[in-house]
Amino acid sequence: MEVKIRNRSRVMQFIATLMFLSLVWAYAQLEWGTPQGVKVKLLQARGSIVSADGKVLARSVGDRRLYPQGQLAGQVLGILGKSQGLEGLEYAFDRELASGQDLKLTIDTGIQAAAESALARAVPKHQAEYGSVVVLDTRTGKVLAAASYPPFDPNDWRPYPQEARRNRPFLDVFEPGSTIKGLVVAAALNEGLTTPGTSYSTPMRRHVGGRWGSVINDAVDHPPSLTTQGILRYSSNVGMSHIVEPFTPQKMRDYLTAYGFGTYVNMPTVPSAKGSLQPLRRWDDLVRATNAFGQGMSSTVLQLAAAYNALANDGTYVSPRLIEGTAGDRRTVLRPETARVTRDMLRKVIEEGIPGMAGIKGYEIAGKTGTAQVVVDGRYSSTLYDSVFAGFFPSTAPRVTVAVMVHGAKHDYHGAQLAAPIFKDISTEVLSSWGAAPSLKENTTQAP
């Protein structure tokens, strides 16, 4: 009898424990989880993300979040977890989307597709690690494309490494190299420190910075004397060191800040990086010279595009914007006539220097290349480079500004060989979509 009671007691104890664990599990579901039915209703109510041209980029169907355009703008859109956004716009605008609000982007799917396709062709061909592009509408600052490579499909995001999901045009920082020369020359013109025809002594090497300074080198053979126009064409570091000598450190750094470097882009809620400018106390003669050719500072592709957009927009900086209905900053950086003179100089850089790489016959294209050494373990690498290009078109009355960066190409890594042709491919697609007729004049000048 005693054995039966003992056995029954054990059974009752087991049943009580089981009931207790069931209650704990049920409480945990109420406290930390959301019942499946509720999750489905919440997801069904989540707002859609649409492009400027009306394409649905993200929407909810039943208990699934779908991205109908597949990889298109995948890194911009981001990913959704079980009940909330985890990355990209799904994360940044989680509250608005969860409340059922739709999100309309400034992205043009045709231009976005052109940018992604151009990267997809060029990056593997040059055995590069990754690349990114930003395309801006000149007058409004609207982001028409923000493309990354390698591609990423948010419909099935788990197999992708985190790096593939990164919105590189907004988040990756790099030294912009010689693309900065166009902006610094514009600032010097604006201050009356130089003219397009001012001539400078330009040996292939020059020591800058006094006793503790350093030797600046040029990479492209050029005449021993160059005008400001020639300095841009041959991308002379030595020439830039002469042009910025009359600049006070404060004034030159102020111009770079006005172009948007070293500060966050005023694009609320959307995650982005700010790059860097060295503090003013460190601006000696050498820092002033190296910053004149984009070394010792850093930028995102978004910042570089916005800075060049100030040249395209008659000297007015306009904050980029990704969400329709939002407004950004507008500030005057250059006089309109300065911007126009600089645009003409950058047009000649293309037509006289690299017409086959960046130019399009019959169209006026303007821009500047950059080939930047990458810092590895505190030193500039001799084998790792960023290929960069920034420009706009048509040069006389720009409508679109484009910035390109490709990292780590194993061969043909110079800006003219890699980033410039990507710009050309995108520009060709955009001009074709406009149905823009070529001008009567077709440039036939070839690089020496």
C-alpha positions, 0 to 999 in steps of 0.5 A, spaced: 500 500 500 505 504 501 509 503 495 502 504 491 501 511 494 509 513 493 508 511 486 502 515 485 505 521 489 511 521 484 506 521 478 502 527 481 509 530 482 510 529 475 504 532 472 504 538 477 511 539 474 509 539 467 503 543 468 508 548 471 512 548 465 506 549 461 504 555 464 511 558 464 512 557 457 505 560 456 507 566 460 513 567 456 510 567 450 505 572 452 511 576 455 516 575 450 513 573 444 507 575 439 502 569 438 503 567 430 496 570 429 498 577 431 504 576 428 501 575 421 496 581 422 502 586 424 506 584 418 500 584 413 499 591 416 506 593 415 507 599 410 510 598 403 516 601 400 515 604 393 520 607 388 519 614 385 517 611 378 512 607 382 515 600 382 513 596 389 520 595 392 517 591 399 510 589 401 507 584 405 503 578 403 500 574 409 506 572 413 511 574 409 515 580 407 516 580 399 521 584 395 518 584 388 524 587 384 529 582 387 536 584 388 535 591 386 537 596 391 537 590 396 542 593 401 538 600 401 532 596 403 535 592 408 532 586 412 526 584 416 526 579 422 520 576 425 517 582 427 521 588 426 526 591 421 533 589 422 537 593 417 537 598 412 530 602 411 526 596 414 530 598 420 531 605 420 523 606 418 521 600 422 516 605 426 513 608 420 512 602 416 510 598 422 504 603 423 502 601 416 505 607 413 508 607 406 515 609 404 516 612 397 523 613 395 527 618 390 530 612 387 529 611 380 529 603 378 531 604 371 537 608 373 538 604 379 538 598 375 543 601 370 548 603 376 548 596 379 549 592 372 555 597 370 558 595 377 556 587 376 560 588 369 566 591 372 568 589 379 568 582 377 572 583 370 577 587 374 577 582 380 575 587 385 572 586 392 567 591 392 564 597 389 558 602 390 555 608 386 551 614 387 547 618 382 543 624 384 538 629 381 542 635 380 537 641 382 533 637 388 539 632 391 534 626 390 538 620 390 536 616 384 541 610 385 545 608 391 548 601 388 552 596 391 556 590 389 556 584 390 549 584 390 544 582 395 537 579 395 533 581 401 528 575 399 532 570 402 538 574 406 540 569 411 545 565 406 549 572 405 554 574 409 553 581 413 558 585 408 554 583 402 548 586 406 552 593 407 549 599 404 556 601 402 555 608 398 552 611 405 557 607 410 563 605 407 569 611 408 575 611 403 580 617 401 577 620 395 584 621 392 584 626 386 577 627 385 578 632 390 582 636 386 576 639 382 573 641 388 579 645 391 581 648 384 574 651 384 575 654 391 581 657 389 578 660 383 572 662 388 578 666 392 581 669 386 588 665 388 588 662 381 585 662 374 585 657 369 591 659 365 595 661 371 602 657 370 606 653 375 613 650 375 611 642 376 617 638 376 615 631 377 617 631 385 617 637 390 619 637 397 613 640 402 613 642 409 620 644 411 625 640 415 619 635 417 615 635 411 615 630 405 616 629 398 610 629 393 610 625 387 606 625 380 604 619 377 603 621 370 609 624 365 607 632 364 611 638 362 615 642 367 610 647 367 603 647 367 597 651 368 591 650 372 587 647 367 593 642 365 594 641 373 587 638 372 588 634 366 595 631 368 592 630 375 599 633 378 599 633 386 605 638 385 601 643 381 596 642 387 601 644 392 602 650 389 595 652 388 593 651 395 599 655 398 596 662 398 590 658 402 590 659 410 589 652 413 582 655 416 579 657 409 581 651 405 578 647 411 572 651 411 571 650 404 572 642 404 567 642 410 562 647 406 562 641 401 560 636 406 566 633 408 567 631 415 560 632 417 554 627 417 549 628 411 543 631 413 539 625 411 535 624 418 533 617 420 537 614 414 544 611 417 550 614 414 557 615 415 561 622 415 568 621 413 573 625 416 577 631 416 584 632 420 583 637 426 585 644 424 591 644 429 594 639 425 593 643 418 601 644 417 603 646 410 604 638 408 597 637 410 594 642 406 598 640 400 596 632 401 588 634 402 589 638 396 589 631 392 585 627 397 590 624 401 589 624 409 581 625 409 576 620 408 569 620 405 563 616 403 561 615 395 554 619 398 558 625 400 563 625 394 557 625 390 554 631 394 560 635 393 560 634 386 553 636 385 555 643 388 559 644 382 553 642 378 548 646 381 552 653 380 555 653 387 549 651 391 550 645 396 544 641 396 543 635 402 542 628 398 535 626 400 532 618 399 525 619 402 520 623 398 517 629 401 523 630 406 527 637 405 535 638 406 540 643 407 541 648 401 547 653 402 552 657 397 559 654 397 561 658 390 559 663 386 555 661 380 560 663 375 566 660 379 562 653 378 561 654 371 568 655 369 570 649 373 565 645 370 568 647 363 575 645 366 572 638 368 569 638 361 576 639 358 579 634 363 575 629 359 575 631 352 583 632 352 585 627 357 580 620 357 575 621 352 575 614 351 574 612 358 569 617 360 566 621 354 560 620 350 561 622 343 556 628 342 555 629 349 558 634 354 561 630 360 565 633 366 568 630 371 575 627 375 578 621 376 582 619 382 586 613 384 587 612 392 592 608 395 589 604 401 592 605 408 593 598 411 596 597 418 598 605 418 601 605 412 599 606 404 599 600 401 603 599 394 598 594 392 591 596 394 587 601 391 581 605 390 578 607 383 574 613 384 570 618 379 566 623 380 562 627 374 556 630 371 552 631 365 551 635 361 556 639 363 553 646 361 547 645 364 547 639 369 541 634 370 545 628 374 551 627 378 555 621 379 560 618 384 563 611 383 568 607 387 571 600 386 575 597 392 581 592 391 582 591 383 587 586 382 589 589 375 587 596 371 585 599 378 586 606 376 580 611 376 581 612 368 581 605 367 575 602 372 571 608 375 571 612 369 568 607 364 563 605 370 561 612 370 560 612 362 556 606 362 551 609 367 551 616 363 550 612 357 544 609 359 541 615 363 542 619 356 538 613 352 532 613 357 532 621 356 532 620 349 537 626 349 539 627 342 547 628 341 550 635 340 552 637 332 559 637 335 563 630 336 570 630 340 575 626 336 581 628 341 585 623 343 589 622 350 597 623 348 
